[in-house]
């Protein structure tokens, strides 16, 4: 059975991952064969080499990020390119997280396959997958500092726990916002109508006072100070 290949989160380590995956697949097929005699796992050293490559690049990446944060902004190039660079960095970190999660899920799936048809010969491959799972958790732990600025609503986690599509959360948030806007617009229209009716009734009951009020209001609206205030407010 051929499995979908999941590349390494670092291209520099992808070749090592290919070698390890092929070694483990060949070993596991022999290991679960009823005709095969007891064999030891020959892929342990390959796994250690691959894990060392991942950890080394993670540490190197963290050092580069720290050096980049402490660098003088004048040396970072034109400020006009800053939004583009920021967007590219954001896309990169999300792509890296997505790739790491996919690798983690794929390894967990392989563990499930081994555990579902478990025999005495499956113990060592299962242990190997457990070690890989632990390495995946370490990789995710290294990535967590890149997402300290990301705020996730607790309601979204409830949707995921219930097995709902997270897009439904966005849809319902938009619907709630639209309903709130309709409610506020309705209140604004009610206040406008109330104001018009109030001015009409006051004009009938106190015409002289209303004329004085309208004159004062018109002079205030036409004053330079009021115009400047309106310009500042519009800015």
CNS distance restraints for C-alpha pairs under 8 A (distance, minus, plus):
assign (resid   6 and name CA) (resid 102 and name CA) 7.70 0.50 0.50
assign (resid   6 and name CA) (resid 103 and name CA) 6.25 0.50 0.50
assign (resid   6 and name CA) (resid 106 and name CA) 7.86 0.50 0.50
assign (resid   7 and name CA) (resid  11 and name CA) 7.77 0.50 0.50
assign (resid   7 and name CA) (resid  14 and name CA) 5.99 0.50 0.50
assign (resid   7 and name CA) (resid  17 and name CA) 7.49 0.50 0.50
assign (resid   7 and name CA) (resid  18 and name CA) 7.91 0.50 0.50
assign (resid   8 and name CA) (resid  13 and name CA) 6.28 0.50 0.50
assign (resid   8 and name CA) (resid  14 and name CA) 4.84 0.50 0.50
assign (resid   8 and name CA) (resid  17 and name CA) 6.51 0.50 0.50
assign (resid   8 and name CA) (resid  99 and name CA) 7.93 0.50 0.50
assign (resid   8 and name CA) (resid 103 and name CA) 7.91 0.50 0.50
assign (resid   9 and name CA) (resid  13 and name CA) 7.91 0.50 0.50
assign (resid   9 and name CA) (resid  14 and name CA) 7.76 0.50 0.50
assign (resid   9 and name CA) (resid  96 and name CA) 6.28 0.50 0.50
assign (resid   9 and name CA) (resid  99 and name CA) 6.09 0.50 0.50
assign (resid   9 and name CA) (resid 100 and name CA) 6.18 0.50 0.50
assign (resid  10 and name CA) (resid  14 and name CA) 6.54 0.50 0.50
assign (resid  10 and name CA) (resid  54 and name CA) 7.12 0.50 0.50
assign (resid  10 and name CA) (resid  57 and name CA) 7.68 0.50 0.50
assign (resid  11 and name CA) (resid  15 and name CA) 7.90 0.50 0.50
assign (resid  13 and name CA) (resid  17 and name CA) 6.36 0.50 0.50
assign (resid  13 and name CA) (resid  50 and name CA) 6.63 0.50 0.50
assign (resid  13 and name CA) (resid  53 and name CA) 6.11 0.50 0.50
assign (resid  13 and name CA) (resid  54 and name CA) 6.74 0.50 0.50
assign (resid  14 and name CA) (resid  18 and name CA) 6.22 0.50 0.50
assign (resid  15 and name CA) (resid  19 and name CA) 6.35 0.50 0.50
assign (resid  16 and name CA) (resid  20 and name CA) 6.15 0.50 0.50
assign (resid  16 and name CA) (resid  46 and name CA) 7.47 0.50 0.50
assign (resid  16 and name CA) (resid  49 and name CA) 7.62 0.50 0.50
assign (resid  16 and name CA) (resid  50 and name CA) 5.65 0.50 0.50
assign (resid  17 and name CA) (resid  21 and name CA) 5.95 0.50 0.50
assign (resid  17 and name CA) (resid  50 and name CA) 6.27 0.50 0.50
assign (resid  18 and name CA) (resid  22 and name CA) 6.13 0.50 0.50
assign (resid  19 and name CA) (resid  23 and name CA) 6.12 0.50 0.50
assign (resid  19 and name CA) (resid  46 and name CA) 7.70 0.50 0.50
assign (resid  20 and name CA) (resid  24 and name CA) 6.07 0.50 0.50
assign (resid  20 and name CA) (resid  43 and name CA) 6.49 0.50 0.50
assign (resid  20 and name CA) (resid  46 and name CA) 5.65 0.50 0.50
assign (resid  20 and name CA) (resid  47 and name CA) 6.22 0.50 0.50
assign (resid  20 and name CA) (resid  50 and name CA) 7.74 0.50 0.50
assign (resid  21 and name CA) (resid  25 and name CA) 6.03 0.50 0.50
assign (resid  22 and name CA) (resid  26 and name CA) 6.14 0.50 0.50
assign (resid  23 and name CA) (resid  27 and name CA) 6.06 0.50 0.50
assign (resid  23 and name CA) (resid  42 and name CA) 7.68 0.50 0.50
assign (resid  23 and name CA) (resid  43 and name CA) 6.06 0.50 0.50
assign (resid  24 and name CA) (resid  28 and name CA) 5.90 0.50 0.50
assign (resid  24 and name CA) (resid  43 and name CA) 6.13 0.50 0.50
assign (resid  25 and name CA) (resid  29 and name CA) 6.26 0.50 0.50
assign (resid  26 and name CA) (resid  30 and name CA) 6.47 0.50 0.50
assign (resid  27 and name CA) (resid  31 and name CA) 5.94 0.50 0.50
assign (resid  27 and name CA) (resid  41 and name CA) 6.85 0.50 0.50
assign (resid  27 and name CA) (resid  42 and name CA) 7.58 0.50 0.50
assign (resid  28 and name CA) (resid  32 and name CA) 6.16 0.50 0.50
assign (resid  28 and name CA) (resid 125 and name CA) 6.77 0.50 0.50
assign (resid  29 and name CA) (resid  33 and name CA) 6.31 0.50 0.50
assign (resid  30 and name CA) (resid  36 and name CA) 6.20 0.50 0.50
assign (resid  31 and name CA) (resid  36 and name CA) 6.69 0.50 0.50
assign (resid  31 and name CA) (resid  37 and name CA) 7.97 0.50 0.50
assign (resid  31 and name CA) (resid  38 and name CA) 7.33 0.50 0.50
assign (resid  31 and name CA) (resid  39 and name CA) 6.86 0.50 0.50
assign (resid  31 and name CA) (resid 121 and name CA) 6.23 0.50 0.50
assign (resid  31 and name CA) (resid 122 and name CA) 7.41 0.50 0.50
assign (resid  32 and name CA) (resid  36 and name CA) 7.71 0.50 0.50
assign (resid  32 and name CA) (resid 119 and name CA) 7.82 0.50 0.50
assign (resid  32 and name CA) (resid 121 and name CA) 6.13 0.50 0.50
assign (resid  32 and name CA) (resid 122 and name CA) 6.77 0.50 0.50
assign (resid  38 and name CA) (resid 121 and name CA) 7.84 0.50 0.50
assign (resid  41 and name CA) (resid 124 and name CA) 7.35 0.50 0.50
assign (resid  41 and name CA) (resid 125 and name CA) 7.80 0.50 0.50
assign (resid  43 and name CA) (resid  47 and name CA) 6.21 0.50 0.50
assign (resid  44 and name CA) (resid  48 and name CA) 6.33 0.50 0.50
assign (resid  44 and name CA) (resid 128 and name CA) 7.85 0.50 0.50
assign (resid  45 and name CA) (resid  49 and name CA) 6.20 0.50 0.50
assign (resid  46 and name CA) (resid  50 and name CA) 6.20 0.50 0.50
assign (resid  47 and name CA) (resid  51 and name CA) 6.07 0.50 0.50
assign (resid  48 and name CA) (resid  52 and name CA) 6.04 0.50 0.50
assign (resid  49 and name CA) (resid  53 and name CA) 6.27 0.50 0.50
assign (resid  50 and name CA) (resid  54 and name CA) 6.38 0.50 0.50
assign (resid  51 and name CA) (resid  55 and name CA) 6.20 0.50 0.50
assign (resid  51 and name CA) (resid 135 and name CA) 7.28 0.50 0.50
assign (resid  52 and name CA) (resid  56 and name CA) 5.99 0.50 0.50
assign (resid  53 and name CA) (resid  57 and name CA) 6.27 0.50 0.50
assign (resid  54 and name CA) (resid  58 and name CA) 6.15 0.50 0.50
assign (resid  55 and name CA) (resid  59 and name CA) 6.21 0.50 0.50
assign (resid  55 and name CA) (resid 139 and name CA) 7.98 0.50 0.50
assign (resid  56 and name CA) (resid  60 and name CA) 6.19 0.50 0.50
assign (resid  57 and name CA) (resid  61 and name CA) 5.96 0.50 0.50
assign (resid  58 and name CA) (resid  62 and name CA) 6.25 0.50 0.50
assign (resid  58 and name CA) (resid 142 and name CA) 7.36 0.50 0.50
assign (resid  59 and name CA) (resid  63 and name CA) 6.32 0.50 0.50
assign (resid  60 and name CA) (resid  64 and name CA) 6.30 0.50 0.50
assign (resid  61 and name CA) (resid  65 and name CA) 6.23 0.50 0.50
assign (resid  62 and name CA) (resid  66 and name CA) 6.25 0.50 0.50
assign (resid  63 and name CA) (resid  67 and name CA) 6.16 0.50 0.50
assign (resid  64 and name CA) (resid  68 and name CA) 6.01 0.50 0.50
assign (resid  65 and name CA) (resid  69 and name CA) 6.25 0.50 0.50
assign (resid  66 and name CA) (resid  70 and name CA) 6.46 0.50 0.50
assign (resid  67 and name CA) (resid  71 and name CA) 6.18 0.50 0.50
assign (resid  71 and name CA) (resid  75 and name CA) 7.17 0.50 0.50
assign (resid  71 and name CA) (resid  76 and name CA) 7.60 0.50 0.50
assign (resid  72 and name CA) (resid  76 and name CA) 7.04 0.50 0.50
assign (resid  73 and name CA) (resid  77 and name CA) 7.73 0.50 0.50
assign (resid  74 and name CA) (resid  78 and name CA) 7.97 0.50 0.50
assign (resid  77 and name CA) (resid  81 and name CA) 7.53 0.50 0.50
assign (resid  78 and name CA) (resid  82 and name CA) 7.24 0.50 0.50
assign (resid  81 and name CA) (resid  85 and name CA) 6.16 0.50 0.50
assign (resid  82 and name CA) (resid  86 and name CA) 5.99 0.50 0.50
assign (resid  83 and name CA) (resid  87 and name CA) 6.07 0.50 0.50
assign (resid  84 and name CA) (resid  88 and name CA) 6.14 0.50 0.50
assign (resid  85 and name CA) (resid  89 and name CA) 6.11 0.50 0.50
assign (resid  86 and name CA) (resid  90 and name CA) 6.14 0.50 0.50
assign (resid  87 and name CA) (resid  91 and name CA) 6.20 0.50 0.50
assign (resid  88 and name CA) (resid  92 and name CA) 6.10 0.50 0.50
assign (resid  89 and name CA) (resid  93 and name CA) 6.26 0.50 0.50
assign (resid  90 and name CA) (resid  94 and name CA) 6.34 0.50 0.50
assign (resid  91 and name CA) (resid  95 and name CA) 6.03 0.50 0.50
assign (resid  92 and name CA) (resid  96 and name CA) 6.03 0.50 0.50
assign (resid  93 and name CA) (resid  97 and name CA) 6.13 0.50 0.50
assign (resid  93 and name CA) (resid 146 and name CA) 7.28 0.50 0.50
assign (resid  94 and name CA) (resid  98 and name CA) 6.04 0.50 0.50
assign (resid  95 and name CA) (resid  99 and name CA) 6.08 0.50 0.50
assign (resid  96 and name CA) (resid 100 and name CA) 6.16 0.50 0.50
assign (resid  97 and name CA) (resid 101 and name CA) 6.14 0.50 0.50
assign (resid  97 and name CA) (resid 140 and name CA) 7.58 0.50 0.50
assign (resid  97 and name CA) (resid 143 and name CA) 7.17 0.50 0.50
assign (resid  98 and name CA) (resid 102 and name CA) 6.14 0.50 0.50
assign (resid  99 and name CA) (resid 103 and name CA) 6.22 0.50 0.50
assign (resid 100 and name CA) (resid 104 and name CA) 6.13 0.50 0.50
assign (resid 100 and name CA) (resid 136 and name CA) 7.34 0.50 0.50
assign (resid 100 and name CA) (resid 139 and name CA) 7.42 0.50 0.50
assign (resid 100 and name CA) (resid 140 and name CA) 7.09 0.50 0.50
assign (resid 101 and name CA) (resid 105 and name CA) 6.07 0.50 0.50
assign (resid 101 and name CA) (resid 140 and name CA) 7.86 0.50 0.50
assign (resid 102 and name CA) (resid 106 and name CA) 6.05 0.50 0.50
assign (resid 103 and name CA) (resid 107 and name CA) 6.16 0.50 0.50
assign (resid 103 and name CA) (resid 136 and name CA) 7.76 0.50 0.50
assign (resid 104 and name CA) (resid 108 and name CA) 6.21 0.50 0.50
assign (resid 104 and name CA) (resid 133 and name CA) 6.63 0.50 0.50
assign (resid 104 and name CA) (resid 136 and name CA) 5.77 0.50 0.50
assign (resid 104 and name CA) (resid 137 and name CA) 7.94 0.50 0.50
assign (resid 105 and name CA) (resid 109 and name CA) 6.09 0.50 0.50
assign (resid 106 and name CA) (resid 110 and name CA) 6.31 0.50 0.50
assign (resid 107 and name CA) (resid 111 and name CA) 6.28 0.50 0.50
assign (resid 107 and name CA) (resid 129 and name CA) 6.78 0.50 0.50
assign (resid 107 and name CA) (resid 132 and name CA) 7.33 0.50 0.50
assign (resid 107 and name CA) (resid 133 and name CA) 6.63 0.50 0.50
assign (resid 108 and name CA) (resid 112 and name CA) 6.29 0.50 0.50
assign (resid 108 and name CA) (resid 129 and name CA) 7.87 0.50 0.50
assign (resid 108 and name CA) (resid 133 and name CA) 7.05 0.50 0.50
assign (resid 109 and name CA) (resid 113 and name CA) 6.37 0.50 0.50
assign (resid 110 and name CA) (resid 114 and name CA) 6.31 0.50 0.50
assign (resid 110 and name CA) (resid 129 and name CA) 7.71 0.50 0.50
assign (resid 111 and name CA) (resid 115 and name CA) 6.07 0.50 0.50
assign (resid 111 and name CA) (resid 126 and name CA) 6.36 0.50 0.50
assign (resid 111 and name CA) (resid 129 and name CA) 6.16 0.50 0.50
assign (resid 111 and name CA) (resid 130 and name CA) 7.65 0.50 0.50
assign (resid 112 and name CA) (resid 116 and name CA) 5.91 0.50 0.50
assign (resid 113 and name CA) (resid 117 and name CA) 6.67 0.50 0.50
assign (resid 114 and name CA) (resid 118 and name CA) 5.84 0.50 0.50
assign (resid 114 and name CA) (resid 122 and name CA) 6.66 0.50 0.50
assign (resid 114 and name CA) (resid 125 and name CA) 7.81 0.50 0.50
assign (resid 114 and name CA) (resid 126 and name CA) 6.59 0.50 0.50
assign (resid 115 and name CA) (resid 122 and name CA) 7.82 0.50 0.50
assign (resid 115 and name CA) (resid 126 and name CA) 7.42 0.50 0.50
assign (resid 118 and name CA) (resid 122 and name CA) 5.64 0.50 0.50
assign (resid 118 and name CA) (resid 123 and name CA) 7.75 0.50 0.50
assign (resid 119 and name CA) (resid 123 and name CA) 7.34 0.50 0.50
assign (resid 122 and name CA) (resid 126 and name CA) 6.03 0.50 0.50
assign (resid 123 and name CA) (resid 127 and name CA) 6.13 0.50 0.50
assign (resid 124 and name CA) (resid 128 and name CA) 6.23 0.50 0.50
assign (resid 125 and name CA) (resid 129 and name CA) 6.24 0.50 0.50
assign (resid 126 and name CA) (resid 130 and name CA) 6.16 0.50 0.50
assign (resid 127 and name CA) (resid 131 and name CA) 6.30 0.50 0.50
assign (resid 128 and name CA) (resid 132 and name CA) 6.32 0.50 0.50
assign (resid 129 and name CA) (resid 133 and name CA) 6.02 0.50 0.50
assign (resid 130 and name CA) (resid 134 and name CA) 6.23 0.50 0.50
assign (resid 131 and name CA) (resid 135 and name CA) 6.25 0.50 0.50
assign (resid 132 and name CA) (resid 136 and name CA) 6.19 0.50 0.50
assign (resid 133 and name CA) (resid 137 and name CA) 6.36 0.50 0.50
assign (resid 134 and name CA) (resid 138 and name CA) 6.34 0.50 0.50
assign (resid 135 and name CA) (resid 139 and name CA) 6.27 0.50 0.50
assign (resid 136 and name CA) (resid 140 and name CA) 6.28 0.50 0.50
assign (resid 137 and name CA) (resid 141 and name CA) 6.10 0.50 0.50
assign (resid 138 and name CA) (resid 142 and name CA) 6.25 0.50 0.50
assign (resid 139 and name CA) (resid 143 and name CA) 6.45 0.50 0.50
assign (resid 140 and name CA) (resid 144 and name CA) 6.34 0.50 0.50
assign (resid 141 and name CA) (resid 145 and name CA) 7.96 0.50 0.50
assign (resid 143 and name CA) (resid 147 and name CA) 7.43 0.50 0.50
assign (resid 144 and name CA) (resid 148 and name CA) 6.91 0.50 0.50
assign (resid 152 and name CA) (resid 156 and name CA) 7.15 0.50 0.50
assign (resid 152 and name CA) (resid 157 and name CA) 7.99 0.50 0.50
assign (resid 153 and name CA) (resid 157 and name CA) 7.10 0.50 0.50
assign (resid 154 and name CA) (resid 158 and name CA) 6.60 0.50 0.50
assign (resid 155 and name CA) (resid 159 and name CA) 6.48 0.50 0.50
assign (resid 155 and name CA) (resid 169 and name CA) 7.90 0.50 0.50
assign (resid 156 and name CA) (resid 160 and name CA) 6.46 0.50 0.50
assign (resid 156 and name CA) (resid 166 and name CA) 6.61 0.50 0.50
assign (resid 156 and name CA) (resid 169 and name CA) 6.36 0.50 0.50
assign (resid 157 and name CA) (resid 161 and name CA) 6.16 0.50 0.50
assign (resid 158 and name CA) (resid 162 and name CA) 6.25 0.50 0.50
assign (resid 159 and name CA) (resid 163 and name CA) 6.37 0.50 0.50
assign (resid 159 and name CA) (resid 164 and name CA) 5.19 0.50 0.50
assign (resid 159 and name CA) (resid 165 and name CA) 7.16 0.50 0.50
assign (resid 159 and name CA) (resid 166 and name CA) 6.42 0.50 0.50
assign (resid 159 and name CA) (resid 169 and name CA) 7.25 0.50 0.50
assign (resid 160 and name CA) (resid 164 and name CA) 5.58 0.50 0.50
assign (resid 160 and name CA) (resid 165 and name CA) 7.08 0.50 0.50
assign (resid 160 and name CA) (resid 166 and name CA) 6.61 0.50 0.50
assign (resid 164 and name CA) (resid 168 and name CA) 7.32 0.50 0.50
assign (resid 165 and name CA) (resid 169 and name CA) 7.71 0.50 0.50
assign (resid 166 and name CA) (resid 170 and name CA) 7.17 0.50 0.50
assign (resid 167 and name CA) (resid 171 and name CA) 6.30 0.50 0.50
assign (resid 168 and name CA) (resid 172 and name CA) 6.06 0.50 0.50
assign (resid 169 and name CA) (resid 173 and name CA) 6.10 0.50 0.50
assign (resid 170 and name CA) (resid 174 and name CA) 6.24 0.50 0.50
assign (resid 171 and name CA) (resid 175 and name CA) 6.27 0.50 0.50
assign (resid 172 and name CA) (resid 176 and name CA) 6.08 0.50 0.50
assign (resid 173 and name CA) (resid 177 and name CA) 6.15 0.50 0.50
assign (resid 174 and name CA) (resid 178 and name CA) 6.13 0.50 0.50
assign (resid 175 and name CA) (resid 179 and name CA) 6.16 0.50 0.50
assign (resid 176 and name CA) (resid 180 and name CA) 6.09 0.50 0.50
assign (resid 177 and name CA) (resid 181 and name CA) 6.11 0.50 0.50
assign (resid 178 and name CA) (resid 182 and name CA) 6.18 0.50 0.50
assign (resid 179 and name CA) (resid 183 and name CA) 6.18 0.50 0.50
assign (resid 180 and name CA) (resid 184 and name CA) 6.15 0.50 0.50
assign (resid 181 and name CA) (resid 185 and name CA) 5.96 0.50 0.50
assign (resid 182 and name CA) (resid 186 and name CA) 6.05 0.50 0.50
assign (resid 183 and name CA) (resid 187 and name CA) 6.35 0.50 0.50
assign (resid 184 and name CA) (resid 188 and name CA) 6.19 0.50 0.50
assign (resid 185 and name CA) (resid 189 and name CA) 6.20 0.50 0.50
assign (resid 186 and name CA) (resid 190 and name CA) 6.21 0.50 0.50
assign (resid 187 and name CA) (resid 191 and name CA) 6.23 0.50 0.50
assign (resid 188 and name CA) (resid 192 and name CA) 6.21 0.50 0.50
assign (resid 189 and name CA) (resid 193 and name CA) 6.22 0.50 0.50
assign (resid 190 and name CA) (resid 194 and name CA) 6.06 0.50 0.50
assign (resid 191 and name CA) (resid 195 and name CA) 6.01 0.50 0.50
assign (resid 192 and name CA) (resid 196 and name CA) 6.27 0.50 0.50
assign (resid 193 and name CA) (resid 197 and name CA) 6.13 0.50 0.50
assign (resid 194 and name CA) (resid 198 and name CA) 5.94 0.50 0.50
assign (resid 195 and name CA) (resid 199 and name CA) 6.13 0.50 0.50
assign (resid 196 and name CA) (resid 200 and name CA) 6.20 0.50 0.50
assign (resid 197 and name CA) (resid 201 and name CA) 6.16 0.50 0.50
assign (resid 198 and name CA) (resid 202 and name CA) 6.01 0.50 0.50
assign (resid 199 and name CA) (resid 203 and name CA) 5.93 0.50 0.50
assign (resid 199 and name CA) (resid 210 and name CA) 7.93 0.50 0.50
assign (resid 200 and name CA) (resid 204 and name CA) 6.41 0.50 0.50
assign (resid 201 and name CA) (resid 205 and name CA) 6.17 0.50 0.50
assign (resid 202 and name CA) (resid 206 and name CA) 5.44 0.50 0.50
assign (resid 202 and name CA) (resid 207 and name CA) 7.01 0.50 0.50
assign (resid 202 and name CA) (resid 210 and name CA) 6.79 0.50 0.50
assign (resid 203 and name CA) (resid 207 and name CA) 4.57 0.50 0.50
assign (resid 203 and name CA) (resid 208 and name CA) 7.97 0.50 0.50
assign (resid 203 and name CA) (resid 209 and name CA) 7.93 0.50 0.50
assign (resid 203 and name CA) (resid 210 and name CA) 5.55 0.50 0.50
assign (resid 203 and name CA) (resid 211 and name CA) 7.97 0.50 0.50
assign (resid 206 and name CA) (resid 210 and name CA) 6.20 0.50 0.50
assign (resid 207 and name CA) (resid 211 and name CA) 6.20 0.50 0.50
assign (resid 208 and name CA) (resid 212 and name CA) 6.36 0.50 0.50
assign (resid 209 and name CA) (resid 213 and name CA) 6.10 0.50 0.50
assign (resid 210 and name CA) (resid 214 and name CA) 6.05 0.50 0.50
assign (resid 211 and name CA) (resid 215 and name CA) 6.18 0.50 0.50
assign (resid 212 and name CA) (resid 216 and name CA) 6.22 0.50 0.50
assign (resid 213 and name CA) (resid 217 and name CA) 6.10 0.50 0.50
assign (resid 214 and name CA) (resid 218 and name CA) 6.03 0.50 0.50
assign (resid 215 and name CA) (resid 219 and name CA) 6.19 0.50 0.50
assign (resid 216 and name CA) (resid 220 and name CA) 6.12 0.50 0.50
assign (resid 217 and name CA) (resid 221 and name CA) 6.14 0.50 0.50
assign (resid 218 and name CA) (resid 222 and name CA) 6.20 0.50 0.50
assign (resid 219 and name CA) (resid 223 and name CA) 6.12 0.50 0.50
assign (resid 220 and name CA) (resid 226 and name CA) 6.55 0.50 0.50
assign (resid 221 and name CA) (resid 226 and name CA) 5.99 0.50 0.50
assign (resid 221 and name CA) (resid 227 and name CA) 7.20 0.50 0.50
assign (resid 222 and name CA) (resid 226 and name CA) 7.01 0.50 0.50
assign (resid 222 and name CA) (resid 227 and name CA) 7.10 0.50 0.50
assign (resid 223 and name CA) (resid 227 and name CA) 6.44 0.50 0.50
assign (resid 224 and name CA) (resid 228 and name CA) 6.13 0.50 0.50
assign (resid 225 and name CA) (resid 229 and name CA) 6.19 0.50 0.50
assign (resid 226 and name CA) (resid 230 and name CA) 6.19 0.50 0.50
assign (resid 227 and name CA) (resid 231 and name CA) 6.26 0.50 0.50
assign (resid 228 and name CA) (resid 232 and name CA) 6.17 0.50 0.50
assign (resid 229 and name CA) (resid 233 and name CA) 6.06 0.50 0.50
assign (resid 230 and name CA) (resid 234 and name CA) 6.06 0.50 0.50
assign (resid 231 and name CA) (resid 235 and name CA) 6.24 0.50 0.50
